[in-house]
Amino acid sequence: MRLKSLLCIGLTIFISCVSSLPAEETPGNQSAESARVERIKGHINFLASPELKGRSGYEALVTARYLKSRFKEHGLKPLFENDSYFQPIPGNEGPDGKPVLLGRNVGAWIPGSDPKFKNEFIIISAHYDHLGVRGGRIFPGADDNASGVSMMLEVARAIATAQQKPKRSIVFVGFDLEEHMLWGSRWFAAHPPWPIEQVKLFITADMIGRSLGNLPLPTVFVLGSEHAPILKETLDAVGTPDGLETARLGIDLVGTRSDYGPFRDRKIPFLFFSTGEHPDYHSPRDTPDKINFSQVAKISELVEQLTVKTANSKEAPVWTDEITPSLDEAVALNRIATLVLEQKSASELTDLQRFVVTHAKTKTRQILDKGSMTIGERNWLTRVSQLLLLSVF
């Protein structure tokens, strides 16, 4: 018991020391871009450090306190009742008849500046939990999902310190227990601080620091815009930071992969940012030294610009069930298939995998040459994309 107490005290001191570091200061001779990269790097190095043991159990609480300290540092208001930054996630009743605390979501917000729109909310989120220690080995979760959390913290800092506050209110939520069937986001969506219909856009990022299959692909996949056409226009309007590419895909190509699930199911417009799975996914090898910090910083800049533009727009995103086939999906799949065939040797792909990838490349090339895609062809594209995720990546 004494050892456990000493460990708790040690971790508390550790989080206090890290929270007090002047990580947000920008030296006069440092560019805004390089400063952003350094802040991103600091967050990820801390969140994926050995001391946090994969952010599960007590270490998840330490992480939650870190998020709270960052929110408070920039004057973001607590999101939940009783002026709390924490939303408890209860489980079944314990021996004393009270629910066992499973975890906690961490939330803060920036009130909108326009009385007409301030009761409409845009949520920026990321899950901060990971797999902890298994078989005596730490699963650091640098990409999954320290990268997404660093984005959320950087966007919160940028918007909170801007001179002009957005018209709509901006909410930031770090979800716990995503690795346990999205329990944190499911609890939040079922118990929001205000009627869930007031959420006009939900944004989340999960794994944005690497590349799909370790391919030379400087691309972030943006999924969900097919359910709110105005989001496609907004993405086009804000553009993409130099050195970064975006690929818009339909969410049905990947299924439910992260915390957008409970919001999508309630037909709330959403965007999911991810650079895709890689060989170190859910393994002890997902470490900070493999993260492309500059890429995470660029994605953070993109999310910030998209958020601010949506927050100030007269027209909020509106959900639609009708999906129009987009050539963007064929372009993305064709490029992925081409790179897989170029980068992976015969020994790295089975005959079946090579057949699937070759077929995907050929078929998407035919669609692109034709310049249009039918509903039937999109249904095929959805199936082959899911097959690629299961068999190749």
Contacts in CASP RR format, 6 or more apart in sequence:
PFRMAT RR
TARGET T0000
AUTHOR 0000-0000-0000
METHOD contacts of the structure
MODEL  1
MRLKSLLCIGLTIFISCVSSLPAEETPGNQSAESARVERIKGHINFLASP
ELKGRSGYEALVTARYLKSRFKEHGLKPLFENDSYFQPIPGNEGPDGKPV
LLGRNVGAWIPGSDPKFKNEFIIISAHYDHLGVRGGRIFPGADDNASGVS
MMLEVARAIATAQQKPKRSIVFVGFDLEEHMLWGSRWFAAHPPWPIEQVK
LFITADMIGRSLGNLPLPTVFVLGSEHAPILKETLDAVGTPDGLETARLG
IDLVGTRSDYGPFRDRKIPFLFFSTGEHPDYHSPRDTPDKINFSQVAKIS
ELVEQLTVKTANSKEAPVWTDEITPSLDEAVALNRIATLVLEQKSASELT
DLQRFVVTHAKTKTRQILDKGSMTIGERNWLTRVSQLLLLSVF
7 58 0 8 1.000
8 58 0 8 1.000
11 51 0 8 1.000
11 58 0 8 1.000
11 59 0 8 1.000
11 62 0 8 1.000
12 62 0 8 1.000
14 51 0 8 1.000
14 62 0 8 1.000
15 62 0 8 1.000
15 65 0 8 1.000
15 66 0 8 1.000
15 69 0 8 1.000
18 46 0 8 1.000
18 66 0 8 1.000
19 65 0 8 1.000
19 66 0 8 1.000
19 69 0 8 1.000
19 70 0 8 1.000
19 73 0 8 1.000
23 38 0 8 1.000
23 39 0 8 1.000
23 42 0 8 1.000
23 43 0 8 1.000
24 39 0 8 1.000
24 73 0 8 1.000
24 74 0 8 1.000
24 157 0 8 1.000
26 32 0 8 1.000
26 35 0 8 1.000
27 35 0 8 1.000
30 38 0 8 1.000
33 297 0 8 1.000
36 154 0 8 1.000
36 297 0 8 1.000
36 300 0 8 1.000
36 301 0 8 1.000
37 293 0 8 1.000
37 294 0 8 1.000
37 297 0 8 1.000
39 150 0 8 1.000
39 153 0 8 1.000
39 154 0 8 1.000
39 157 0 8 1.000
40 150 0 8 1.000
40 151 0 8 1.000
40 154 0 8 1.000
40 293 0 8 1.000
40 296 0 8 1.000
40 297 0 8 1.000
40 300 0 8 1.000
41 288 0 8 1.000
41 291 0 8 1.000
41 293 0 8 1.000
42 150 0 8 1.000
43 146 0 8 1.000
43 149 0 8 1.000
43 150 0 8 1.000
43 153 0 8 1.000
43 154 0 8 1.000
44 142 0 8 1.000
44 146 0 8 1.000
44 147 0 8 1.000
44 150 0 8 1.000
44 288 0 8 1.000
44 291 0 8 1.000
44 293 0 8 1.000
44 296 0 8 1.000
45 288 0 8 1.000
46 52 0 8 1.000
46 66 0 8 1.000
47 55 0 8 1.000
47 63 0 8 1.000
47 66 0 8 1.000
47 128 0 8 1.000
47 141 0 8 1.000
47 142 0 8 1.000
47 146 0 8 1.000
47 149 0 8 1.000
47 150 0 8 1.000
48 54 0 8 1.000
48 140 0 8 1.000
48 141 0 8 1.000
48 142 0 8 1.000
48 146 0 8 1.000
48 286 0 8 1.000
48 287 0 8 1.000
48 288 0 8 1.000
49 140 0 8 1.000
50 138 0 8 1.000
50 140 0 8 1.000
51 59 0 8 1.000
52 59 0 8 1.000
52 62 0 8 1.000
52 63 0 8 1.000
53 59 0 8 1.000
53 132 0 8 1.000
53 133 0 8 1.000
53 138 0 8 1.000
54 130 0 8 1.000
54 131 0 8 1.000
54 132 0 8 1.000
54 133 0 8 1.000
54 138 0 8 1.000
54 139 0 8 1.000
54 140 0 8 1.000
54 141 0 8 1.000
55 63 0 8 1.000
55 128 0 8 1.000
55 129 0 8 1.000
55 130 0 8 1.000
55 132 0 8 1.000
55 141 0 8 1.000
56 129 0 8 1.000
56 130 0 8 1.000
56 131 0 8 1.000
56 132 0 8 1.000
56 133 0 8 1.000
56 179 0 8 1.000
57 132 0 8 1.000
59 132 0 8 1.000
60 103 0 8 1.000
60 128 0 8 1.000
60 129 0 8 1.000
60 176 0 8 1.000
61 103 0 8 1.000
61 104 0 8 1.000
63 128 0 8 1.000
63 129 0 8 1.000
64 86 0 8 1.000
64 104 0 8 1.000
64 106 0 8 1.000
64 128 0 8 1.000
64 176 0 8 1.000
67 85 0 8 1.000
67 106 0 8 1.000
67 107 0 8 1.000
67 128 0 8 1.000
67 149 0 8 1.000
67 153 0 8 1.000
67 174 0 8 1.000
68 85 0 8 1.000
68 86 0 8 1.000
68 106 0 8 1.000
68 108 0 8 1.000
70 153 0 8 1.000
70 156 0 8 1.000
70 157 0 8 1.000
71 78 0 8 1.000
71 85 0 8 1.000
71 106 0 8 1.000
71 107 0 8 1.000
71 108 0 8 1.000
71 156 0 8 1.000
71 172 0 8 1.000
72 85 0 8 1.000
72 108 0 8 1.000
74 156 0 8 1.000
74 157 0 8 1.000
74 160 0 8 1.000
74 161 0 8 1.000
75 160 0 8 1.000
76 108 0 8 1.000
76 109 0 8 1.000
76 110 0 8 1.000
76 156 0 8 1.000
76 160 0 8 1.000
76 172 0 8 1.000
77 108 0 8 1.000
77 109 0 8 1.000
77 110 0 8 1.000
77 111 0 8 1.000
78 84 0 8 1.000
78 85 0 8 1.000
78 107 0 8 1.000
78 108 0 8 1.000
79 85 0 8 1.000
79 87 0 8 1.000
79 107 0 8 1.000
79 108 0 8 1.000
79 109 0 8 1.000
79 171 0 8 1.000
79 173 0 8 1.000
79 193 0 8 1.000
80 86 0 8 1.000
80 87 0 8 1.000
80 107 0 8 1.000
80 193 0 8 1.000
81 193 0 8 1.000
85 106 0 8 1.000
85 107 0 8 1.000
85 108 0 8 1.000
86 104 0 8 1.000
86 105 0 8 1.000
86 106 0 8 1.000
86 107 0 8 1.000
87 104 0 8 1.000
87 105 0 8 1.000
87 106 0 8 1.000
87 107 0 8 1.000
87 187 0 8 1.000
87 188 0 8 1.000
87 191 0 8 1.000
88 101 0 8 1.000
88 103 0 8 1.000
88 104 0 8 1.000
89 101 0 8 1.000
89 102 0 8 1.000
89 103 0 8 1.000
89 104 0 8 1.000
89 105 0 8 1.000
89 176 0 8 1.000
89 177 0 8 1.000
89 183 0 8 1.000
89 184 0 8 1.000
89 187 0 8 1.000
90 99 0 8 1.000
90 100 0 8 1.000
90 101 0 8 1.000
90 102 0 8 1.000
91 99 0 8 1.000
91 100 0 8 1.000
91 101 0 8 1.000
91 102 0 8 1.000
92 99 0 8 1.000
92 100 0 8 1.000
93 99 0 8 1.000
93 100 0 8 1.000
94 100 0 8 1.000
102 176 0 8 1.000
102 177 0 8 1.000
102 180 0 8 1.000
102 183 0 8 1.000
103 176 0 8 1.000
103 177 0 8 1.000
103 184 0 8 1.000
104 176 0 8 1.000
105 173 0 8 1.000
105 174 0 8 1.000
105 175 0 8 1.000
105 176 0 8 1.000
105 184 0 8 1.000
105 185 0 8 1.000
105 187 0 8 1.000
105 188 0 8 1.000
106 128 0 8 1.000
106 173 0 8 1.000
106 174 0 8 1.000
106 176 0 8 1.000
107 171 0 8 1.000
107 172 0 8 1.000
107 173 0 8 1.000
107 174 0 8 1.000
108 156 0 8 1.000
108 171 0 8 1.000
108 172 0 8 1.000
109 121 0 8 1.000
109 169 0 8 1.000
109 170 0 8 1.000
109 171 0 8 1.000
109 172 0 8 1.000
110 156 0 8 1.000
110 159 0 8 1.000
110 160 0 8 1.000
110 165 0 8 1.000
110 166 0 8 1.000
110 169 0 8 1.000
110 170 0 8 1.000
110 171 0 8 1.000
111 118 0 8 1.000
111 165 0 8 1.000
111 169 0 8 1.000
112 118 0 8 1.000
112 165 0 8 1.000
112 166 0 8 1.000
112 167 0 8 1.000
112 168 0 8 1.000
112 169 0 8 1.000
112 170 0 8 1.000
112 311 0 8 1.000
113 164 0 8 1.000
113 165 0 8 1.000
113 166 0 8 1.000
113 167 0 8 1.000
114 167 0 8 1.000
114 168 0 8 1.000
116 167 0 8 1.000
117 167 0 8 1.000
117 168 0 8 1.000
117 169 0 8 1.000
117 311 0 8 1.000
118 167 0 8 1.000
118 168 0 8 1.000
118 169 0 8 1.000
119 169 0 8 1.000
119 194 0 8 1.000
119 198 0 8 1.000
120 168 0 8 1.000
120 169 0 8 1.000
120 198 0 8 1.000
120 200 0 8 1.000
120 316 0 8 1.000
121 168 0 8 1.000
121 169 0 8 1.000
121 170 0 8 1.000
121 171 0 8 1.000
121 194 0 8 1.000
121 198 0 8 1.000
121 199 0 8 1.000
121 200 0 8 1.000
122 166 0 8 1.000
122 168 0 8 1.000
122 169 0 8 1.000
122 170 0 8 1.000
122 171 0 8 1.000
122 199 0 8 1.000
122 200 0 8 1.000
122 201 0 8 1.000
122 202 0 8 1.000
122 203 0 8 1.000
122 307 0 8 1.000
122 310 0 8 1.000
122 311 0 8 1.000
123 171 0 8 1.000
123 172 0 8 1.000
123 173 0 8 1.000
123 199 0 8 1.000
123 201 0 8 1.000
123 202 0 8 1.000
123 203 0 8 1.000
123 263 0 8 1.000
124 152 0 8 1.000
124 155 0 8 1.000
124 156 0 8 1.000
124 170 0 8 1.000
124 171 0 8 1.000
124 172 0 8 1.000
124 173 0 8 1.000
124 203 0 8 1.000
124 204 0 8 1.000
124 303 0 8 1.000
124 307 0 8 1.000
125 152 0 8 1.000
125 172 0 8 1.000
125 173 0 8 1.000
125 174 0 8 1.000
125 175 0 8 1.000
125 185 0 8 1.000
125 202 0 8 1.000
125 203 0 8 1.000
125 204 0 8 1.000
125 259 0 8 1.000
126 145 0 8 1.000
126 148 0 8 1.000
126 149 0 8 1.000
126 151 0 8 1.000
126 152 0 8 1.000
126 174 0 8 1.000
126 175 0 8 1.000
126 204 0 8 1.000
126 205 0 8 1.000
126 206 0 8 1.000
126 259 0 8 1.000
127 145 0 8 1.000
127 149 0 8 1.000
127 174 0 8 1.000
127 175 0 8 1.000
127 176 0 8 1.000
127 177 0 8 1.000
127 178 0 8 1.000
127 179 0 8 1.000
127 184 0 8 1.000
127 185 0 8 1.000
127 204 0 8 1.000
127 206 0 8 1.000
127 258 0 8 1.000
127 259 0 8 1.000
128 145 0 8 1.000
128 146 0 8 1.000
128 149 0 8 1.000
128 174 0 8 1.000
128 175 0 8 1.000
128 176 0 8 1.000
129 175 0 8 1.000
129 176 0 8 1.000
129 177 0 8 1.000
129 178 0 8 1.000
129 179 0 8 1.000
129 180 0 8 1.000
130 139 0 8 1.000
130 140 0 8 1.000
130 141 0 8 1.000
130 144 0 8 1.000
130 145 0 8 1.000
130 146 0 8 1.000
130 179 0 8 1.000
131 139 0 8 1.000
131 141 0 8 1.000
131 179 0 8 1.000
131 282 0 8 1.000
132 138 0 8 1.000
132 139 0 8 1.000
133 139 0 8 1.000
137 284 0 8 1.000
138 284 0 8 1.000
139 282 0 8 1.000
139 283 0 8 1.000
139 284 0 8 1.000
139 286 0 8 1.000
140 146 0 8 1.000
140 284 0 8 1.000
140 286 0 8 1.000
140 287 0 8 1.000
140 288 0 8 1.000
141 286 0 8 1.000
141 287 0 8 1.000
142 286 0 8 1.000
142 287 0 8 1.000
142 288 0 8 1.000
142 290 0 8 1.000
142 291 0 8 1.000
143 207 0 8 1.000
143 208 0 8 1.000
143 209 0 8 1.000
143 210 0 8 1.000
143 278 0 8 1.000
143 280 0 8 1.000
143 281 0 8 1.000
143 286 0 8 1.000
143 290 0 8 1.000
143 291 0 8 1.000
144 206 0 8 1.000
144 207 0 8 1.000
144 281 0 8 1.000
144 282 0 8 1.000
144 286 0 8 1.000
145 178 0 8 1.000
145 205 0 8 1.000
145 206 0 8 1.000
145 207 0 8 1.000
146 288 0 8 1.000
147 205 0 8 1.000
147 207 0 8 1.000
147 208 0 8 1.000
147 209 0 8 1.000
147 210 0 8 1.000
147 291 0 8 1.000
147 296 0 8 1.000
148 205 0 8 1.000
148 206 0 8 1.000
148 207 0 8 1.000
148 208 0 8 1.000
148 296 0 8 1.000
149 174 0 8 1.000
150 296 0 8 1.000
150 300 0 8 1.000
151 205 0 8 1.000
151 208 0 8 1.000
151 273 0 8 1.000
151 296 0 8 1.000
151 299 0 8 1.000
151 300 0 8 1.000
151 303 0 8 1.000
152 172 0 8 1.000
152 174 0 8 1.000
152 205 0 8 1.000
154 297 0 8 1.000
154 300 0 8 1.000
154 304 0 8 1.000
155 172 0 8 1.000
155 300 0 8 1.000
155 303 0 8 1.000
155 304 0 8 1.000
155 307 0 8 1.000
156 172 0 8 1.000
158 300 0 8 1.000
158 304 0 8 1.000
159 165 0 8 1.000
159 166 0 8 1.000
159 170 0 8 1.000
159 304 0 8 1.000
159 307 0 8 1.000
159 308 0 8 1.000
162 308 0 8 1.000
166 307 0 8 1.000
166 308 0 8 1.000
166 311 0 8 1.000
166 312 0 8 1.000
167 311 0 8 1.000
167 312 0 8 1.000
168 200 0 8 1.000
168 310 0 8 1.000
168 311 0 8 1.000
168 312 0 8 1.000
168 316 0 8 1.000
170 307 0 8 1.000
170 311 0 8 1.000
173 188 0 8 1.000
175 182 0 8 1.000
175 184 0 8 1.000
175 185 0 8 1.000
175 188 0 8 1.000
175 259 0 8 1.000
176 183 0 8 1.000
176 184 0 8 1.000
177 183 0 8 1.000
177 184 0 8 1.000
178 184 0 8 1.000
178 185 0 8 1.000
178 206 0 8 1.000
178 258 0 8 1.000
178 259 0 8 1.000
182 256 0 8 1.000
182 258 0 8 1.000
182 259 0 8 1.000
182 261 0 8 1.000
182 262 0 8 1.000
184 259 0 8 1.000
185 259 0 8 1.000
185 261 0 8 1.000
185 262 0 8 1.000
185 263 0 8 1.000
186 262 0 8 1.000
188 262 0 8 1.000
189 196 0 8 1.000
189 262 0 8 1.000
189 263 0 8 1.000
189 266 0 8 1.000
190 262 0 8 1.000
192 199 0 8 1.000
196 266 0 8 1.000
196 268 0 8 1.000
199 263 0 8 1.000
199 268 0 8 1.000
200 268 0 8 1.000
200 269 0 8 1.000
200 310 0 8 1.000
200 316 0 8 1.000
200 317 0 8 1.000
201 228 0 8 1.000
201 231 0 8 1.000
201 268 0 8 1.000
201 269 0 8 1.000
201 270 0 8 1.000
201 271 0 8 1.000
201 307 0 8 1.000
201 310 0 8 1.000
201 316 0 8 1.000
201 317 0 8 1.000
202 260 0 8 1.000
202 263 0 8 1.000
202 268 0 8 1.000
202 269 0 8 1.000
202 270 0 8 1.000
202 271 0 8 1.000
203 270 0 8 1.000
203 271 0 8 1.000
203 272 0 8 1.000
203 273 0 8 1.000
203 303 0 8 1.000
203 306 0 8 1.000
203 307 0 8 1.000
204 258 0 8 1.000
204 259 0 8 1.000
204 260 0 8 1.000
204 270 0 8 1.000
204 271 0 8 1.000
204 272 0 8 1.000
204 273 0 8 1.000
205 272 0 8 1.000
205 273 0 8 1.000
205 274 0 8 1.000
205 299 0 8 1.000
205 303 0 8 1.000
206 257 0 8 1.000
206 258 0 8 1.000
206 259 0 8 1.000
206 272 0 8 1.000
206 273 0 8 1.000
206 274 0 8 1.000
207 274 0 8 1.000
207 275 0 8 1.000
207 276 0 8 1.000
207 277 0 8 1.000
207 281 0 8 1.000
208 220 0 8 1.000
208 273 0 8 1.000
208 274 0 8 1.000
208 275 0 8 1.000
208 295 0 8 1.000
208 296 0 8 1.000
208 299 0 8 1.000
209 275 0 8 1.000
209 291 0 8 1.000
209 292 0 8 1.000
209 293 0 8 1.000
209 295 0 8 1.000
209 296 0 8 1.000
209 299 0 8 1.000
210 275 0 8 1.000
210 276 0 8 1.000
210 278 0 8 1.000
210 280 0 8 1.000
210 290 0 8 1.000
210 291 0 8 1.000
210 292 0 8 1.000
211 217 0 8 1.000
211 218 0 8 1.000
211 219 0 8 1.000
211 275 0 8 1.000
211 276 0 8 1.000
211 278 0 8 1.000
211 292 0 8 1.000
212 219 0 8 1.000
212 221 0 8 1.000
212 275 0 8 1.000
212 276 0 8 1.000
212 277 0 8 1.000
212 278 0 8 1.000
212 336 0 8 1.000
212 393 0 8 1.000
213 276 0 8 1.000
213 277 0 8 1.000
213 278 0 8 1.000
213 279 0 8 1.000
213 393 0 8 1.000
214 278 0 8 1.000
214 279 0 8 1.000
215 336 0 8 1.000
215 339 0 8 1.000
215 340 0 8 1.000
215 343 0 8 1.000
216 339 0 8 1.000
216 343 0 8 1.000
217 245 0 8 1.000
217 275 0 8 1.000
217 335 0 8 1.000
217 336 0 8 1.000
217 339 0 8 1.000
218 243 0 8 1.000
218 244 0 8 1.000
218 245 0 8 1.000
218 295 0 8 1.000
219 244 0 8 1.000
219 245 0 8 1.000
219 246 0 8 1.000
219 247 0 8 1.000
219 275 0 8 1.000
219 332 0 8 1.000
220 244 0 8 1.000
220 245 0 8 1.000
220 246 0 8 1.000
220 247 0 8 1.000
220 273 0 8 1.000
220 274 0 8 1.000
220 275 0 8 1.000
220 295 0 8 1.000
220 299 0 8 1.000
220 302 0 8 1.000
221 246 0 8 1.000
221 247 0 8 1.000
221 248 0 8 1.000
221 249 0 8 1.000
221 273 0 8 1.000
221 274 0 8 1.000
221 275 0 8 1.000
221 276 0 8 1.000
221 332 0 8 1.000
222 235 0 8 1.000
222 246 0 8 1.000
222 247 0 8 1.000
222 248 0 8 1.000
222 249 0 8 1.000
222 271 0 8 1.000
222 272 0 8 1.000
222 273 0 8 1.000
223 248 0 8 1.000
223 249 0 8 1.000
223 250 0 8 1.000
223 251 0 8 1.000
223 253 0 8 1.000
223 254 0 8 1.000
223 271 0 8 1.000
223 272 0 8 1.000
223 274 0 8 1.000
224 231 0 8 1.000
224 249 0 8 1.000
224 250 0 8 1.000
224 251 0 8 1.000
224 260 0 8 1.000
224 264 0 8 1.000
224 269 0 8 1.000
224 270 0 8 1.000
224 271 0 8 1.000
224 272 0 8 1.000
225 231 0 8 1.000
225 232 0 8 1.000
225 235 0 8 1.000
225 248 0 8 1.000
225 250 0 8 1.000
225 271 0 8 1.000
226 232 0 8 1.000
226 248 0 8 1.000
226 250 0 8 1.000
226 251 0 8 1.000
226 323 0 8 1.000
226 324 0 8 1.000
226 326 0 8 1.000
227 251 0 8 1.000
227 264 0 8 1.000
227 267 0 8 1.000
227 269 0 8 1.000
227 270 0 8 1.000
227 319 0 8 1.000
227 320 0 8 1.000
227 321 0 8 1.000
227 323 0 8 1.000
228 269 0 8 1.000
228 317 0 8 1.000
228 318 0 8 1.000
228 319 0 8 1.000
228 320 0 8 1.000
229 320 0 8 1.000
230 313 0 8 1.000
230 315 0 8 1.000
230 317 0 8 1.000
230 318 0 8 1.000
231 269 0 8 1.000
231 271 0 8 1.000
231 310 0 8 1.000
231 317 0 8 1.000
232 248 0 8 1.000
234 306 0 8 1.000
234 309 0 8 1.000
234 310 0 8 1.000
234 313 0 8 1.000
235 246 0 8 1.000
235 248 0 8 1.000
235 306 0 8 1.000
237 309 0 8 1.000
238 302 0 8 1.000
238 305 0 8 1.000
238 306 0 8 1.000
238 309 0 8 1.000
239 246 0 8 1.000
239 302 0 8 1.000
239 305 0 8 1.000
240 246 0 8 1.000
240 302 0 8 1.000
241 298 0 8 1.000
241 301 0 8 1.000
241 302 0 8 1.000
242 298 0 8 1.000
243 298 0 8 1.000
244 295 0 8 1.000
244 298 0 8 1.000
244 299 0 8 1.000
244 302 0 8 1.000
246 302 0 8 1.000
247 328 0 8 1.000
247 331 0 8 1.000
247 332 0 8 1.000
247 335 0 8 1.000
248 326 0 8 1.000
248 328 0 8 1.000
248 329 0 8 1.000
248 332 0 8 1.000
249 328 0 8 1.000
249 329 0 8 1.000
249 332 0 8 1.000
249 385 0 8 1.000
250 323 0 8 1.000
250 326 0 8 1.000
250 329 0 8 1.000
251 260 0 8 1.000
251 264 0 8 1.000
251 272 0 8 1.000
252 323 0 8 1.000
252 382 0 8 1.000
253 329 0 8 1.000
253 381 0 8 1.000
253 382 0 8 1.000
253 385 0 8 1.000
253 386 0 8 1.000
254 385 0 8 1.000
254 386 0 8 1.000
254 389 0 8 1.000
255 386 0 8 1.000
256 264 0 8 1.000
257 272 0 8 1.000
257 274 0 8 1.000
258 272 0 8 1.000
258 274 0 8 1.000
260 270 0 8 1.000
260 271 0 8 1.000
260 272 0 8 1.000
261 270 0 8 1.000
263 270 0 8 1.000
264 270 0 8 1.000
267 319 0 8 1.000
267 321 0 8 1.000
268 319 0 8 1.000
269 317 0 8 1.000
269 318 0 8 1.000
269 319 0 8 1.000
271 306 0 8 1.000
273 299 0 8 1.000
273 302 0 8 1.000
273 303 0 8 1.000
275 295 0 8 1.000
275 299 0 8 1.000
276 393 0 8 1.000
277 389 0 8 1.000
277 393 0 8 1.000
278 393 0 8 1.000
279 285 0 8 1.000
280 286 0 8 1.000
280 287 0 8 1.000
280 290 0 8 1.000
310 316 0 8 1.000
310 317 0 8 1.000
323 378 0 8 1.000
325 372 0 8 1.000
325 373 0 8 1.000
325 374 0 8 1.000
325 375 0 8 1.000
325 377 0 8 1.000
325 378 0 8 1.000
326 373 0 8 1.000
327 367 0 8 1.000
327 368 0 8 1.000
327 371 0 8 1.000
327 372 0 8 1.000
327 373 0 8 1.000
329 373 0 8 1.000
329 378 0 8 1.000
329 381 0 8 1.000
330 364 0 8 1.000
330 367 0 8 1.000
330 368 0 8 1.000
330 373 0 8 1.000
330 381 0 8 1.000
331 364 0 8 1.000
331 368 0 8 1.000
333 360 0 8 1.000
333 364 0 8 1.000
333 381 0 8 1.000
333 384 0 8 1.000
333 385 0 8 1.000
333 388 0 8 1.000
334 360 0 8 1.000
334 361 0 8 1.000
334 364 0 8 1.000
334 365 0 8 1.000
334 368 0 8 1.000
336 360 0 8 1.000
336 388 0 8 1.000
337 357 0 8 1.000
337 358 0 8 1.000
337 360 0 8 1.000
337 361 0 8 1.000
337 364 0 8 1.000
337 388 0 8 1.000
338 361 0 8 1.000
340 349 0 8 1.000
340 357 0 8 1.000
340 392 0 8 1.000
341 354 0 8 1.000
341 357 0 8 1.000
341 358 0 8 1.000
341 361 0 8 1.000
346 354 0 8 1.000
349 357 0 8 1.000
349 392 0 8 1.000
352 391 0 8 1.000
353 391 0 8 1.000
353 392 0 8 1.000
356 384 0 8 1.000
356 387 0 8 1.000
356 388 0 8 1.000
356 391 0 8 1.000
356 392 0 8 1.000
357 388 0 8 1.000
357 392 0 8 1.000
359 384 0 8 1.000
360 384 0 8 1.000
360 388 0 8 1.000
363 377 0 8 1.000
363 380 0 8 1.000
363 381 0 8 1.000
363 384 0 8 1.000
364 381 0 8 1.000
367 373 0 8 1.000
367 377 0 8 1.000
367 381 0 8 1.000
373 381 0 8 1.000
END
